[in-house]
Amino acid sequence: MALVGQGLQLDPQHKGLATFKTKIMRHAKANIEAQRVAELLKQAEQQLAAVQLTTPAGDNALEFYQAVLSLDPNNTQAKAGLPEIAHRYVRLAQTRCAAGDLKGALLRKRLDAGGRVV
């Protein structure tokens, strides 16, 4: 990149160098975004495993998947993660219901009535 910059200092109107610089910058930005997406997906999976599905605020699976989708709206892993959160809540509610936990039963009722993550 330094050589391209030096070339443009010598000839600021050089179209080939200007185009090449633009391509390099675009590629660098794409790499940074790809790294960020990978980092966010890793955090989402960690929070999913830790059952931090929608809380605490700012550090939960839902928010990490949403952040991925804001950068990459077609990311299949993040798209699959959202319904997985809902399924986890259903399984948690079922487990609590089976154990006779009234709070769990209320959560299950709310989920059955259409409470959704996605």
C-alpha positions in Angstrom: 0.0 0.0 0.0 2.9 2.3 0.7 4.2 1.9 -2.8 0.8 2.7 -4.3 0.7 5.9 -2.1 4.2 6.8 -3.3 3.1 6.3 -6.9 0.1 8.5 -6.4 2.2 11.2 -5.0 4.3 11.2 -8.1 1.3 11.0 -10.4 -2.0 11.8 -8.6 -4.0 11.3 -11.8 -2.8 7.8 -12.5 -6.0 5.9 -13.0 -4.5 2.4 -12.6 -3.0 3.2 -9.3 -6.1 5.0 -8.0 -8.2 2.0 -9.0 -5.8 -0.4 -7.4 -5.8 1.6 -4.2 -9.6 1.5 -4.1 -9.5 -2.3 -4.6 -7.0 -2.8 -1.8 -9.0 -0.6 0.6 -12.2 -2.5 -0.3 -10.5 -5.8 0.3 -9.1 -4.6 3.6 -12.5 -3.5 4.8 -14.1 -6.8 3.8 -11.4 -8.7 5.8 -12.0 -6.5 8.8 -15.8 -7.1 8.6 -15.2 -10.9 8.1 -13.1 -11.0 11.2 -15.7 -9.0 13.2 -18.5 -11.4 12.0 -16.4 -14.4 13.0 -15.7 -12.8 16.5 -19.4 -12.0 17.0 -20.5 -15.5 15.9 -18.0 -17.0 18.4 -19.4 -14.8 21.2 -23.0 -15.7 20.2 -22.2 -19.5 20.4 -20.5 -19.0 23.8 -23.5 -17.2 25.1 -25.8 -19.8 23.7 -23.8 -22.5 25.5 -23.9 -20.5 28.7 -27.6 -20.1 28.4 -27.2 -16.3 28.2 -29.9 -16.2 25.5 -31.4 -12.7 25.8 -29.8 -11.4 29.0 -27.7 -9.7 30.2 -28.1 -6.7 28.0 -25.2 -6.2 25.7 -23.8 -9.7 26.3 -26.2 -12.3 25.1 -26.6 -14.6 22.1 -29.5 -12.7 20.6 -27.7 -9.4 20.5 -24.5 -11.0 19.0 -26.6 -12.7 16.3 -28.3 -9.4 15.6 -25.0 -7.7 15.3 -23.8 -10.3 12.8 -26.9 -9.8 10.7 -26.4 -6.0 10.7 -23.0 -6.6 9.1 -24.0 -9.6 7.0 -27.8 -9.8 6.5 -27.5 -13.2 4.7 -25.3 -14.9 7.3 -26.8 -18.4 7.6 -25.2 -19.2 11.0 -26.7 -16.1 12.6 -30.1 -16.7 10.9 -30.1 -20.2 12.3 -29.1 -19.0 15.7 -32.2 -16.9 16.2 -34.7 -19.7 16.1 -32.3 -21.8 18.1 -32.7 -19.3 20.9 -36.5 -19.7 20.8 -36.1 -23.5 20.8 -33.9 -23.3 23.8 -36.5 -21.2 25.7 -39.1 -23.8 24.8 -36.9 -26.7 26.1 -36.1 -24.7 29.3 -39.8 -24.1 29.8 -40.7 -27.8 29.2 -38.0 -28.9 31.7 -39.4 -26.5 34.3 -43.0 -27.6 33.6 -42.0 -31.2 34.0 -40.3 -30.4 37.4 -43.5 -28.7 38.6 -42.0 -25.2 38.5 -44.9 -22.7 38.2 -42.6 -20.0 36.8 -41.6 -22.4 34.1 -45.2 -23.3 33.4 -46.0 -19.6 33.0 -43.0 -19.1 30.6 -44.2 -22.1 28.6 -47.7 -20.6 28.4 -46.3 -17.3 27.2 -44.2 -19.0 24.5 -47.1 -21.1 23.3 -49.2 -17.9 23.1 -46.7 -16.5 20.5 -43.9 -15.0 22.5 -41.0 -15.0 20.1 -37.4 -14.2 19.9 -37.4 -14.2 16.1 
